[in-house]
């Protein structure tokens, strides 16, 4: 098992030095790249004077354009800004932020804010200062506030992307998202990439089919190396904008240049700039152009098929398709918003890519076919069948139901009645226990003694008792005693009338079974 390597600890001064070097370096390198490009163009262009001061001064608005800050001049506003310089600046900032995170050994999400704030703050301050120094009386002007926030936004997004993987920002975001939504996010990113590739393919086919027009537009520039290089660099800088426009055309939203409108189902002609990149535009409406709408529909089917196993239930899979549609729509909304803009005050103003319509159509193309495919092509949970009812026998149905609410006092009343009946019978027997009349008195003490003797007799007759075993040993003696007792009983029967003064209970003492009252007593 290997021990985790602890990142190196830096002092506050060392951290500040690294952050300052990173932020200032990204600004200087970006500004130097713009100045070098302008120096190349001015040095090769005909009738152009080259000077270091002029190149450095002209690089200031170029650096703002690279940060997607609109410029103003006497003839109007340049809001249609190229996306390729912005992408290169963001790539530069991305690499700088990632390098700073590696040098400082950052690995926690909260540690990324120092790198992001330092880079974004430096670009914002420099952009605001440059726009302020350009002034309001210059040939090219910029609004300081717009320059400040524009430079901060572009550099900040790139810096966050640079430190996201190293500082764990990606893991933090995905931990808060359930697996179904995570699949939807990935599918949405793939859909965005596929639509961009489709737009690039359509643009390439348009340029190939109109290559003669493209070549003629290059020849009309004058034929010098500097002019041709400038036109070629301009087309290259606006190439991402053209791809987004072609993407919007594929989805169905289209775009417009001044009064000219180009859509798969609509075409309105009008003047367009003599730029070789625009040679890919159709000259008229053709019957085969609406066939491009098959591409987003097929893409929606593929998205739904790719999400067929995203979840076990159809509703969850449809939710994944919705997440993918929203992801792609938001991405295209941002791209369309930054790809168009104002283009002076002439006949070509404005260049518009309808961002809202593009987002809505993208959601529709992905959601409708994707949801249908994901609903029916994916697995479904097994249906739980209800158990069949068991047959009820008639005999069980005819059985009387028990009393659900029995009377708790009924048992007590019956017990009281039985006790009263027994008590009354016992009282009647007490009135004349011996059957001799009212003048004879019943001796309760003698009767209790006789009852106890009867119980002892019963215990002695029990085969499992110890008395029974003892009686078996003395069986001979008991037989002799019984013979004597029988003779005495015979003598007593000859004289049933008791003598005067004799106790009437003397006969009962010798034989407990001769007394009817004693025989009736329970043992």
SEDREN-723416 format. One record per residue (C-alpha): x, y, z; chain; residue number from 1. Coordinates in pm, whole numbers, plus 32768, in hexadecimal, padded with zeros to 4 digits. Layout:
# residues N
(rec (X, Y, Z), 'A', NUM)
...
***
This chain:
# residues 523
(rec (8000, 8000, 8000), 'A', 1)
(rec (8094, 814B, 7F93), 'A', 2)
(rec (807B, 8281, 806B), 'A', 3)
(rec (7FCD, 83B0, 7FD3), 'A', 4)
(rec (80BC, 84C6, 7F76), 'A', 5)
(rec (8073, 8606, 8032), 'A', 6)
(rec (807C, 8738, 7F51), 'A', 7)
(rec (8194, 882E, 7F9B), 'A', 8)
(rec (8147, 8950, 807E), 'A', 9)
(rec (818F, 8AB1, 8003), 'A', 10)
(rec (81B1, 8BEE, 80C8), 'A', 11)
(rec (80C7, 8D0E, 8089), 'A', 12)
(rec (81D2, 8DCB, 7FC7), 'A', 13)
(rec (821C, 8CA1, 7EE9), 'A', 14)
(rec (80AD, 8C6A, 7EA1), 'A', 15)
(rec (807F, 8DDA, 7E4B), 'A', 16)
(rec (81AB, 8DCD, 7D62), 'A', 17)
(rec (8125, 8C9C, 7CAB), 'A', 18)
(rec (7FC8, 8D2E, 7C87), 'A', 19)
(rec (804B, 8E80, 7C12), 'A', 20)
(rec (8134, 8DE3, 7B15), 'A', 21)
(rec (801B, 8D0A, 7A8C), 'A', 22)
(rec (7F1E, 8E22, 7A6B), 'A', 23)
(rec (800C, 8F23, 79DA), 'A', 24)
(rec (80A9, 8E20, 78F6), 'A', 25)
(rec (7F5C, 8DC5, 7856), 'A', 26)
(rec (7F16, 8F36, 7811), 'A', 27)
(rec (806F, 8F7E, 7782), 'A', 28)
(rec (8078, 8E47, 76A9), 'A', 29)
(rec (7F1F, 8E8D, 761D), 'A', 30)
(rec (7F6F, 8FF7, 75D3), 'A', 31)
(rec (80BA, 8F96, 7531), 'A', 32)
(rec (800D, 8E94, 7452), 'A', 33)
(rec (7F17, 8F99, 73D1), 'A', 34)
(rec (8030, 9091, 7394), 'A', 35)
(rec (80FE, 8F8E, 72D9), 'A', 36)
(rec (7FD8, 8F3A, 71F8), 'A', 37)
(rec (7F99, 90A9, 71A8), 'A', 38)
(rec (810A, 90DC, 7162), 'A', 39)
(rec (8105, 8FBD, 7069), 'A', 40)
(rec (7FD7, 9049, 6FB3), 'A', 41)
(rec (8056, 91AE, 6FA7), 'A', 42)
(rec (81AC, 9144, 6F32), 'A', 43)
(rec (8122, 9082, 6E0A), 'A', 44)
(rec (8005, 916A, 6DA7), 'A', 45)
(rec (8035, 9261, 6C8E), 'A', 46)
(rec (8041, 93D6, 6CDA), 'A', 47)
(rec (805A, 9395, 6E53), 'A', 48)
(rec (8156, 943B, 6F3A), 'A', 49)
(rec (81ED, 9360, 704A), 'A', 50)
(rec (825B, 93E4, 719F), 'A', 51)
(rec (8282, 9341, 72EF), 'A', 52)
(rec (81BA, 944D, 73A2), 'A', 53)
(rec (80A2, 9438, 72A5), 'A', 54)
(rec (8093, 92BE, 72C1), 'A', 55)
(rec (808B, 92C5, 743E), 'A', 56)
(rec (7F7F, 93D0, 743A), 'A', 57)
(rec (7EAD, 9315, 733B), 'A', 58)
(rec (7ECD, 91D7, 7407), 'A', 59)
(rec (7E00, 926D, 7524), 'A', 60)
(rec (7CAC, 925E, 746F), 'A', 61)
(rec (7D14, 910F, 73DD), 'A', 62)
(rec (7D4E, 9089, 753E), 'A', 63)
(rec (7BF2, 9103, 75A2), 'A', 64)
(rec (7B5A, 905D, 7470), 'A', 65)
(rec (7C04, 8F1A, 74D5), 'A', 66)
(rec (7B4C, 8F3A, 7624), 'A', 67)
(rec (7A08, 8F6D, 7564), 'A', 68)
(rec (79DF, 90DB, 75BE), 'A', 69)
(rec (7918, 91A3, 74BB), 'A', 70)
(rec (79C0, 92D2, 741D), 'A', 71)
(rec (792A, 941E, 73AF), 'A', 72)
(rec (7997, 9506, 7298), 'A', 73)
(rec (7901, 9622, 71D1), 'A', 74)
(rec (7853, 9540, 70D7), 'A', 75)
(rec (779F, 946F, 71DD), 'A', 76)
(rec (77F5, 934C, 72BF), 'A', 77)
(rec (78B3, 920A, 7286), 'A', 78)
(rec (77EB, 9109, 7349), 'A', 79)
(rec (7827, 8FE7, 725D), 'A', 80)
(rec (7968, 8F72, 72FF), 'A', 81)
(rec (7A35, 8E46, 728E), 'A', 82)
(rec (7A27, 8D14, 736D), 'A', 83)
(rec (7B77, 8C7C, 7313), 'A', 84)
(rec (7C4B, 8D87, 73C8), 'A', 85)
(rec (7B66, 8D64, 74F6), 'A', 86)
(rec (7B96, 8BEC, 74F2), 'A', 87)
(rec (7D11, 8C15, 74DF), 'A', 88)
(rec (7D12, 8D08, 7605), 'A', 89)
(rec (7C3E, 8C1A, 76D2), 'A', 90)
(rec (7D2B, 8AFE, 767C), 'A', 91)
(rec (7E51, 8BD2, 76EE), 'A', 92)
(rec (7DA9, 8C27, 7839), 'A', 93)
(rec (7D42, 8ABB, 7864), 'A', 94)
(rec (7EA9, 8A46, 784D), 'A', 95)
(rec (7F25, 8B5A, 7934), 'A', 96)
(rec (7E25, 8B06, 7A43), 'A', 97)
(rec (7E6E, 8994, 7A2E), 'A', 98)
(rec (7FE4, 89D4, 7A49), 'A', 99)
(rec (7FB4, 8AB1, 7B7C), 'A', 100)
(rec (7EDD, 89A8, 7C25), 'A', 101)
(rec (7FE9, 88A3, 7BE6), 'A', 102)
(rec (8102, 897F, 7C68), 'A', 103)
(rec (8044, 89D4, 7DA6), 'A', 104)
(rec (7FD0, 8870, 7DDD), 'A', 105)
(rec (7E60, 88CA, 7DEE), 'A', 106)
(rec (7D70, 87AA, 7E19), 'A', 107)
(rec (7C3D, 8836, 7ECE), 'A', 108)
(rec (7B1D, 88F6, 7E2D), 'A', 109)
(rec (7B41, 8A25, 7F10), 'A', 110)
(rec (7CAF, 8A46, 7EB8), 'A', 111)
(rec (7C55, 8A8B, 7D4C), 'A', 112)
(rec (7BC1, 8BE0, 7D98), 'A', 113)
(rec (7D16, 8C7F, 7DCB), 'A', 114)
(rec (7D83, 8C22, 7C6B), 'A', 115)
(rec (7C37, 8C81, 7BCA), 'A', 116)
(rec (7C17, 8DCF, 7C7D), 'A', 117)
(rec (7D7C, 8E34, 7C36), 'A', 118)
(rec (7D67, 8DEB, 7AC0), 'A', 119)
(rec (7C09, 8E76, 7A8C), 'A', 120)
(rec (7C56, 8FAC, 7B5C), 'A', 121)
(rec (7D96, 8FF6, 7A9D), 'A', 122)
(rec (7CED, 8FD6, 7948), 'A', 123)
(rec (7BCA, 90AB, 79BB), 'A', 124)
(rec (7CA9, 91C2, 7A3B), 'A', 125)
(rec (7D80, 91C3, 7902), 'A', 126)
(rec (7C4D, 91C4, 7820), 'A', 127)
(rec (7BAE, 92E3, 78DB), 'A', 128)
(rec (7CF2, 93AD, 78D4), 'A', 129)
(rec (7D25, 9370, 775E), 'A', 130)
(rec (7BC1, 93DC, 770E), 'A', 131)
(rec (7BEA, 9511, 77E7), 'A', 132)
(rec (7D35, 9572, 773E), 'A', 133)
(rec (7C98, 954F, 75E6), 'A', 134)
(rec (7BB7, 9670, 7649), 'A', 135)
(rec (7A79, 96F0, 75AA), 'A', 136)
(rec (7B24, 97BF, 749A), 'A', 137)
(rec (7BED, 96AB, 73F7), 'A', 138)
(rec (7BA9, 95FE, 72B2), 'A', 139)
(rec (7B54, 94B8, 7366), 'A', 140)
(rec (7AAC, 94C5, 74B9), 'A', 141)
(rec (7A30, 93D5, 75C2), 'A', 142)
(rec (795B, 93F8, 76F9), 'A', 143)
(rec (7A36, 93C6, 7831), 'A', 144)
(rec (7923, 9315, 78F7), 'A', 145)
(rec (78D7, 9228, 77D8), 'A', 146)
(rec (7A4B, 91E6, 77AC), 'A', 147)
(rec (7A78, 91A7, 7922), 'A', 148)
(rec (7962, 90A4, 7944), 'A', 149)
(rec (799A, 900E, 77EB), 'A', 150)
(rec (7B08, 8FC4, 782B), 'A', 151)
(rec (7AB5, 8F3F, 7987), 'A', 152)
(rec (79A9, 8E54, 78FF), 'A', 153)
(rec (7A7B, 8DC1, 77E7), 'A', 154)
(rec (7BB3, 8D8D, 78B9), 'A', 155)
(rec (7AF0, 8D18, 79E9), 'A', 156)
(rec (7A3A, 8C06, 792A), 'A', 157)
(rec (7B81, 8B8F, 7895), 'A', 158)
(rec (7C2E, 8B91, 79EA), 'A', 159)
(rec (7B15, 8AC6, 7A89), 'A', 160)
(rec (7B33, 89C7, 7973), 'A', 161)
(rec (7CAB, 89B6, 79AD), 'A', 162)
(rec (7C95, 8968, 7B22), 'A', 163)
(rec (7B50, 88A0, 7B1D), 'A', 164)
(rec (7BED, 874C, 7AEE), 'A', 165)
(rec (7D1C, 8785, 7BCE), 'A', 166)
(rec (7C5B, 881C, 7CF3), 'A', 167)
(rec (7B3C, 8725, 7CEA), 'A', 168)
(rec (7A2D, 8813, 7C6F), 'A', 169)
(rec (79B2, 8714, 7B73), 'A', 170)
(rec (7989, 8609, 7C7F), 'A', 171)
(rec (78CE, 86F9, 7D62), 'A', 172)
(rec (77D7, 874D, 7C4D), 'A', 173)
(rec (779E, 85E6, 7BE1), 'A', 174)
(rec (7773, 856D, 7D47), 'A', 175)
(rec (7642, 864D, 7D66), 'A', 176)
(rec (75A8, 85C0, 7C28), 'A', 177)
(rec (74F8, 8470, 7C1E), 'A', 178)
(rec (756D, 8369, 7B22), 'A', 179)
(rec (7447, 83A0, 7A37), 'A', 180)
(rec (7489, 8515, 7A1C), 'A', 181)
(rec (75FC, 84CE, 79F4), 'A', 182)
(rec (75B1, 83F5, 78C7), 'A', 183)
(rec (74D7, 850A, 783F), 'A', 184)
(rec (75EE, 860B, 7865), 'A', 185)
(rec (76E0, 8530, 77A7), 'A', 186)
(rec (75E3, 84EE, 7696), 'A', 187)
(rec (759E, 8664, 767C), 'A', 188)
(rec (7711, 86AE, 7653), 'A', 189)
(rec (7725, 85A7, 7542), 'A', 190)
(rec (75F6, 863F, 7497), 'A', 191)
(rec (7698, 8797, 74A0), 'A', 192)
(rec (77D5, 870B, 7409), 'A', 193)
(rec (7710, 864E, 72FE), 'A', 194)
(rec (764A, 8783, 7298), 'A', 195)
(rec (778B, 884E, 7284), 'A', 196)
(rec (7826, 8743, 71A8), 'A', 197)
(rec (76EF, 8742, 70CC), 'A', 198)
(rec (7706, 88BC, 70A5), 'A', 199)
(rec (7876, 88A4, 7049), 'A', 200)
(rec (7826, 8796, 6F4A), 'A', 201)
(rec (7713, 8864, 6EAA), 'A', 202)
(rec (77FB, 8994, 6E98), 'A', 203)
(rec (790D, 88C4, 6DFA), 'A', 204)
(rec (781F, 8835, 6CF5), 'A', 205)
(rec (77A1, 8992, 6CA7), 'A', 206)
(rec (7903, 8A13, 6C6E), 'A', 207)
(rec (795A, 88EA, 6B93), 'A', 208)
(rec (7825, 890F, 6ABD), 'A', 209)
(rec (786B, 8A82, 6A8D), 'A', 210)
(rec (79E4, 8A73, 6A74), 'A', 211)
(rec (79EA, 8B48, 693A), 'A', 212)
(rec (7939, 8C62, 69F0), 'A', 213)
(rec (7A2B, 8C43, 6B12), 'A', 214)
(rec (7B5B, 8C5C, 6A2F), 'A', 215)
(rec (7ACD, 8D8A, 697A), 'A', 216)
(rec (7A95, 8E40, 6AC2), 'A', 217)
(rec (7C00, 8E09, 6B21), 'A', 218)
(rec (7C6F, 8E97, 69CF), 'A', 219)
(rec (7BA0, 8FD0, 6A02), 'A', 220)
(rec (7C6E, 9035, 6B35), 'A', 221)
(rec (7D91, 90B9, 6A64), 'A', 222)
(rec (7E77, 8F90, 6A44), 'A', 223)
(rec (7F8A, 9008, 6B36), 'A', 224)
(rec (8018, 8F25, 6C3F), 'A', 225)
(rec (7FBE, 9009, 6D5E), 'A', 226)
(rec (7E58, 903D, 6CEE), 'A', 227)
(rec (7E21, 8ECE, 6CAA), 'A', 228)
(rec (7EB7, 8E73, 6DFC), 'A', 229)
(rec (7DD5, 8F6C, 6EAA), 'A', 230)
(rec (7C9C, 8EE4, 6DFD), 'A', 231)
(rec (7D04, 8D81, 6E48), 'A', 232)
(rec (7D43, 8DD1, 6FB9), 'A', 233)
(rec (7BF4, 8E82, 6FD1), 'A', 234)
(rec (7B3E, 8D55, 6F41), 'A', 235)
(rec (7BFB, 8C73, 702E), 'A', 236)
(rec (7BA0, 8D4F, 7158), 'A', 237)
(rec (7A2D, 8D49, 70FB), 'A', 238)
(rec (7A28, 8BD8, 70A4), 'A', 239)
(rec (7989, 8B70, 71F3), 'A', 240)
(rec (787A, 8C77, 71BD), 'A', 241)
(rec (7832, 8BE2, 7067), 'A', 242)
(rec (7820, 8A84, 70FE), 'A', 243)
(rec (771F, 8AFA, 71FE), 'A', 244)
(rec (7656, 8B9C, 70E7), 'A', 245)
(rec (765A, 8A5A, 701F), 'A', 246)
(rec (75F8, 899B, 7159), 'A', 247)
(rec (74CD, 8A80, 7185), 'A', 248)
(rec (7473, 8A42, 7019), 'A', 249)
(rec (747C, 88C9, 704D), 'A', 250)
(rec (7399, 88DC, 717D), 'A', 251)
(rec (72A3, 89BB, 70C3), 'A', 252)
(rec (72D2, 8B0D, 7169), 'A', 253)
(rec (73B7, 8B96, 7058), 'A', 254)
(rec (745C, 8CEF, 7065), 'A', 255)
(rec (7446, 8E43, 6FC4), 'A', 256)
(rec (7540, 8F41, 6F3B), 'A', 257)
(rec (7498, 9090, 6F1D), 'A', 258)
(rec (735F, 9056, 6E50), 'A', 259)
(rec (73CC, 8F00, 6DD2), 'A', 260)
(rec (732A, 8DD9, 6E85), 'A', 261)
(rec (73A5, 8C76, 6E5A), 'A', 262)
(rec (72DF, 8B50, 6EE5), 'A', 263)
(rec (7295, 89F1, 6E68), 'A', 264)
(rec (7128, 8A4A, 6E31), 'A', 265)
(rec (7154, 8BBB, 6DE2), 'A', 266)
(rec (7242, 8C83, 6D09), 'A', 267)
(rec (7245, 8DFA, 6CDD), 'A', 268)
(rec (735A, 8E87, 6C04), 'A', 269)
(rec (7420, 8FC0, 6C4F), 'A', 270)
(rec (757D, 905A, 6C44), 'A', 271)
(rec (7692, 8FA8, 6D03), 'A', 272)
(rec (7801, 9007, 6D3C), 'A', 273)
(rec (78FB, 8F98, 6C36), 'A', 274)
(rec (79A7, 8EA8, 6D23), 'A', 275)
(rec (7A19, 8D56, 6C9E), 'A', 276)
(rec (7988, 8CA8, 6DD0), 'A', 277)
(rec (7829, 8D15, 6D6A), 'A', 278)
(rec (7844, 8C6A, 6C19), 'A', 279)
(rec (77A7, 8B39, 6CBD), 'A', 280)
(rec (7655, 8BEB, 6CD0), 'A', 281)
(rec (754D, 8B66, 6BE0), 'A', 282)
(rec (74F0, 8C55, 6AC9), 'A', 283)
(rec (7382, 8BE6, 6AC3), 'A', 284)
(rec (7292, 8AF9, 6B69), 'A', 285)
(rec (72BA, 8993, 6AF3), 'A', 286)
(rec (71D4, 886D, 6B28), 'A', 287)
(rec (72DE, 8795, 6BC9), 'A', 288)
(rec (7345, 8893, 6CD4), 'A', 289)
(rec (7235, 882F, 6DD0), 'A', 290)
(rec (72CD, 86D4, 6DD6), 'A', 291)
(rec (73CF, 8755, 6ECE), 'A', 292)
(rec (72BC, 8746, 6FD6), 'A', 293)
(rec (72E5, 85CC, 6FD5), 'A', 294)
(rec (7431, 85FB, 708B), 'A', 295)
(rec (73A6, 8686, 71D6), 'A', 296)
(rec (7288, 858B, 71CB), 'A', 297)
(rec (737A, 846A, 71A1), 'A', 298)
(rec (7450, 84FB, 72B6), 'A', 299)
(rec (7323, 84FB, 739F), 'A', 300)
(rec (72E5, 838C, 7350), 'A', 301)
(rec (7451, 833A, 739A), 'A', 302)
(rec (7444, 83F5, 74E3), 'A', 303)
(rec (7310, 8333, 754B), 'A', 304)
(rec (73AF, 81EB, 74E3), 'A', 305)
(rec (74EB, 823A, 75A6), 'A', 306)
(rec (7419, 827B, 76DC), 'A', 307)
(rec (7345, 8141, 76BB), 'A', 308)
(rec (7400, 80A2, 77E0), 'A', 309)
(rec (7428, 81DE, 78B1), 'A', 310)
(rec (731E, 8166, 79A6), 'A', 311)
(rec (7233, 8045, 79E2), 'A', 312)
(rec (70F0, 8109, 79B9), 'A', 313)
(rec (7077, 81C5, 7884), 'A', 314)
(rec (7038, 8305, 7946), 'A', 315)
(rec (719C, 8312, 79C6), 'A', 316)
(rec (7221, 82DF, 7866), 'A', 317)
(rec (7149, 83F9, 77E4), 'A', 318)
(rec (71D6, 84D4, 78F8), 'A', 319)
(rec (7334, 8483, 787E), 'A', 320)
(rec (72CD, 84E8, 771E), 'A', 321)
(rec (7246, 8632, 77A3), 'A', 322)
(rec (738E, 8676, 7857), 'A', 323)
(rec (744B, 8632, 7715), 'A', 324)
(rec (7366, 871A, 7650), 'A', 325)
(rec (738B, 8834, 774D), 'A', 326)
(rec (7505, 880C, 7753), 'A', 327)
(rec (7523, 8822, 75D9), 'A', 328)
(rec (742A, 8941, 75C5), 'A', 329)
(rec (74E1, 8A11, 76CA), 'A', 330)
(rec (762E, 89D8, 761D), 'A', 331)
(rec (75A5, 8A45, 74CC), 'A', 332)
(rec (74F9, 8B6E, 756C), 'A', 333)
(rec (7647, 8BF0, 75E9), 'A', 334)
(rec (76F8, 8BAD, 74A0), 'A', 335)
(rec (75EB, 8C5D, 73D5), 'A', 336)
(rec (75E9, 8D88, 74C0), 'A', 337)
(rec (7760, 8DC7, 7497), 'A', 338)
(rec (7772, 8D73, 7323), 'A', 339)
(rec (769D, 8E90, 729D), 'A', 340)
(rec (7691, 9005, 72D5), 'A', 341)
(rec (7698, 915B, 7238), 'A', 342)
(rec (7769, 9197, 7101), 'A', 343)
(rec (7789, 930F, 70D3), 'A', 344)
(rec (7663, 93D7, 7056), 'A', 345)
(rec (7653, 935B, 6EEF), 'A', 346)
(rec (7581, 9264, 6E2F), 'A', 347)
(rec (7621, 9139, 6EDA), 'A', 348)
(rec (75B2, 919C, 7036), 'A', 349)
(rec (755B, 90D6, 7105), 'A', 350)
(rec (75D4, 8F72, 70E6), 'A', 351)
(rec (74DC, 8EAB, 71B1), 'A', 352)
(rec (74CC, 8D43, 721F), 'A', 353)
(rec (7382, 8D18, 72DD), 'A', 354)
(rec (73FE, 8C85, 7422), 'A', 355)
(rec (72A8, 8C50, 74C1), 'A', 356)
(rec (7212, 8BA6, 7391), 'A', 357)
(rec (7349, 8ACF, 736B), 'A', 358)
(rec (7330, 8A59, 74D5), 'A', 359)
(rec (71BD, 8A06, 74B8), 'A', 360)
(rec (71E6, 8944, 7376), 'A', 361)
(rec (730E, 8887, 7404), 'A', 362)
(rec (7241, 881B, 7530), 'A', 363)
(rec (7125, 87AD, 744D), 'A', 364)
(rec (7204, 86E6, 7362), 'A', 365)
(rec (72A5, 862B, 7482), 'A', 366)
(rec (717E, 8606, 756F), 'A', 367)
(rec (706B, 8588, 748A), 'A', 368)
(rec (711A, 846C, 73CF), 'A', 369)
(rec (720A, 8428, 74EA), 'A', 370)
(rec (70F5, 83FE, 75EC), 'A', 371)
(rec (702F, 8314, 7509), 'A', 372)
(rec (715D, 8238, 74C1), 'A', 373)
(rec (71D1, 8234, 762C), 'A', 374)
(rec (7071, 81DF, 76A6), 'A', 375)
(rec (7035, 80B3, 75C3), 'A', 376)
(rec (7194, 802C, 7586), 'A', 377)
(rec (7206, 8016, 76EF), 'A', 378)
(rec (71B8, 7F0A, 77F2), 'A', 379)
(rec (7077, 7F15, 78B2), 'A', 380)
(rec (7034, 7EA0, 7A15), 'A', 381)
(rec (6F83, 7D53, 7A31), 'A', 382)
(rec (6E10, 7D6B, 7A70), 'A', 383)
(rec (6D9D, 7CE4, 7BBD), 'A', 384)
(rec (6C66, 7C0E, 7B8D), 'A', 385)
(rec (6B5C, 7C16, 7C95), 'A', 386)
(rec (6B29, 7AC5, 7D46), 'A', 387)
(rec (69F9, 7A01, 7CD3), 'A', 388)
(rec (68E0, 79F2, 7DD5), 'A', 389)
(rec (68C1, 78A2, 7E86), 'A', 390)
(rec (676C, 77EB, 7E6B), 'A', 391)
(rec (6693, 780E, 7F9D), 'A', 392)
(rec (65E4, 76CD, 800E), 'A', 393)
(rec (646F, 76DC, 8055), 'A', 394)
(rec (649D, 7629, 819E), 'A', 395)
(rec (6584, 7739, 8216), 'A', 396)
(rec (6490, 7840, 81A2), 'A', 397)
(rec (636B, 779C, 8263), 'A', 398)
(rec (6426, 779A, 83AC), 'A', 399)
(rec (6392, 7896, 849D), 'A', 400)
(rec (646B, 79BA, 84E4), 'A', 401)
(rec (64E2, 79DC, 8648), 'A', 402)
(rec (6451, 7AE9, 871C), 'A', 403)
(rec (652D, 7C14, 86D7), 'A', 404)
(rec (64BD, 7CC1, 8817), 'A', 405)
(rec (647E, 7BC0, 8928), 'A', 406)
(rec (63DC, 7C31, 8A69), 'A', 407)
(rec (64EE, 7C2A, 8B72), 'A', 408)
(rec (63EA, 7C1D, 8C8B), 'A', 409)
(rec (6335, 7AE6, 8C0A), 'A', 410)
(rec (6439, 79F6, 8C96), 'A', 411)
(rec (6436, 7A9F, 8DE5), 'A', 412)
(rec (62B6, 7A95, 8DF6), 'A', 413)
(rec (62AB, 7920, 8DA4), 'A', 414)
(rec (63B1, 78DB, 8EAD), 'A', 415)
(rec (62E8, 799F, 8FAE), 'A', 416)
(rec (61AC, 78DE, 8F54), 'A', 417)
(rec (6259, 7790, 8F81), 'A', 418)
(rec (62E8, 7802, 90CF), 'A', 419)
(rec (6192, 7872, 914B), 'A', 420)
(rec (60F2, 7728, 90DC), 'A', 421)
(rec (61FD, 765E, 918E), 'A', 422)
(rec (61E0, 7739, 92C3), 'A', 423)
(rec (6067, 7709, 92D0), 'A', 424)
(rec (6088, 758F, 92B2), 'A', 425)
(rec (618A, 758E, 93C4), 'A', 426)
(rec (60A7, 7658, 94A9), 'A', 427)
(rec (5F86, 7564, 9472), 'A', 428)
(rec (6067, 7442, 94CD), 'A', 429)
(rec (60CF, 74F6, 9608), 'A', 430)
(rec (5F68, 750A, 967F), 'A', 431)
(rec (5F57, 738F, 96BF), 'A', 432)
(rec (60A9, 72F0, 9683), 'A', 433)
(rec (6064, 71A0, 972E), 'A', 434)
(rec (5EF9, 7171, 96DB), 'A', 435)
(rec (5E92, 7153, 984A), 'A', 436)
(rec (5DB0, 7281, 985A), 'A', 437)
(rec (5DD1, 73DF, 98DA), 'A', 438)
(rec (5E14, 7373, 9A3E), 'A', 439)
(rec (5F64, 72DA, 99DB), 'A', 440)
(rec (6098, 73C1, 99D2), 'A', 441)
(rec (619F, 7395, 98C6), 'A', 442)
(rec (62FE, 7381, 993F), 'A', 443)
(rec (63D9, 7434, 983D), 'A', 444)
(rec (6519, 73E2, 98F0), 'A', 445)
(rec (64DD, 726C, 98DA), 'A', 446)
(rec (6484, 7286, 976C), 'A', 447)
(rec (65C8, 7341, 9718), 'A', 448)
(rec (668C, 7232, 97CA), 'A', 449)
(rec (65D3, 7125, 9708), 'A', 450)
(rec (6615, 71E2, 95BE), 'A', 451)
(rec (6787, 71F2, 960D), 'A', 452)
(rec (678D, 707E, 965B), 'A', 453)
(rec (66E9, 703B, 9509), 'A', 454)
(rec (67F2, 7109, 9452), 'A', 455)
(rec (6904, 704B, 950F), 'A', 456)
(rec (6861, 6F08, 94A1), 'A', 457)
(rec (6865, 6F76, 9337), 'A', 458)
(rec (69D5, 6FD7, 934C), 'A', 459)
(rec (6A2A, 6E87, 93E0), 'A', 460)
(rec (697B, 6DDA, 92BA), 'A', 461)
(rec (6A54, 6E93, 91BC), 'A', 462)
(rec (6B4E, 6D97, 9128), 'A', 463)
(rec (6C57, 6EA0, 90FF), 'A', 464)
(rec (6C54, 6F13, 926A), 'A', 465)
(rec (6D3B, 6EA4, 937F), 'A', 466)
(rec (6C15, 6E47, 945F), 'A', 467)
(rec (6BA0, 6D54, 9358), 'A', 468)
(rec (6CEC, 6CA5, 935B), 'A', 469)
(rec (6CE6, 6C91, 94D6), 'A', 470)
(rec (6B84, 6C04, 94CF), 'A', 471)
(rec (6BF3, 6AED, 93E6), 'A', 472)
(rec (6CF8, 6A7F, 94E3), 'A', 473)
(rec (6BF3, 6A6D, 95FA), 'A', 474)
(rec (6AE8, 69C6, 9525), 'A', 475)
(rec (6ABE, 689D, 960E), 'A', 476)
(rec (6A87, 6974, 9740), 'A', 477)
(rec (6986, 6A46, 9687), 'A', 478)
(rec (68C2, 6911, 961F), 'A', 479)
(rec (68A7, 68A1, 9787), 'A', 480)
(rec (6833, 69F7, 97F7), 'A', 481)
(rec (672E, 69FE, 96E4), 'A', 482)
(rec (66A0, 68B2, 975A), 'A', 483)
(rec (6677, 693B, 98BB), 'A', 484)
(rec (65D6, 6A74, 9834), 'A', 485)
(rec (64D7, 69A7, 9770), 'A', 486)
(rec (6471, 68E8, 98A7), 'A', 487)
(rec (643D, 6A2E, 9965), 'A', 488)
(rec (636B, 6AB8, 984B), 'A', 489)
(rec (628F, 6980, 984E), 'A', 490)
(rec (6250, 69AE, 99C2), 'A', 491)
(rec (61FC, 6B1B, 998C), 'A', 492)
(rec (60FB, 6AC9, 987F), 'A', 493)
(rec (6041, 69E0, 996E), 'A', 494)
(rec (5FF8, 6B09, 9A4E), 'A', 495)
(rec (5FB9, 6C38, 9967), 'A', 496)
(rec (5F03, 6D03, 9A79), 'A', 497)
(rec (5FFE, 6DB9, 9B4C), 'A', 498)
(rec (5FE6, 6DA3, 9CC0), 'A', 499)
(rec (5F7D, 6EBC, 9D9E), 'A', 500)
(rec (6098, 6FBB, 9DCC), 'A', 501)
(rec (6161, 6F24, 9CB6), 'A', 502)
(rec (61FB, 7003, 9BA8), 'A', 503)
(rec (6149, 6FD3, 9A59), 'A', 504)
(rec (6291, 7014, 99A0), 'A', 505)
(rec (6347, 6EE7, 9A37), 'A', 506)
(rec (62E5, 6E0A, 9911), 'A', 507)
(rec (6366, 6F04, 980E), 'A', 508)
(rec (64BC, 6F0A, 98AF), 'A', 509)
(rec (64F3, 6D9A, 9863), 'A', 510)
(rec (6485, 6DAC, 96F4), 'A', 511)
(rec (649C, 6EF9, 963A), 'A', 512)
(rec (63EB, 6E6D, 9510), 'A', 513)
(rec (62AD, 6E1A, 95D4), 'A', 514)
(rec (6257, 6F8C, 9603), 'A', 515)
(rec (6197, 700F, 94D3), 'A', 516)
(rec (6202, 7179, 9516), 'A', 517)
(rec (636D, 711A, 952B), 'A', 518)
(rec (6353, 7049, 93F1), 'A', 519)
(rec (62C3, 7175, 9336), 'A', 520)
(rec (63E8, 7252, 9398), 'A', 521)
(rec (64E3, 727E, 927F), 'A', 522)
(rec (6634, 71E2, 92B9), 'A', 523)
***
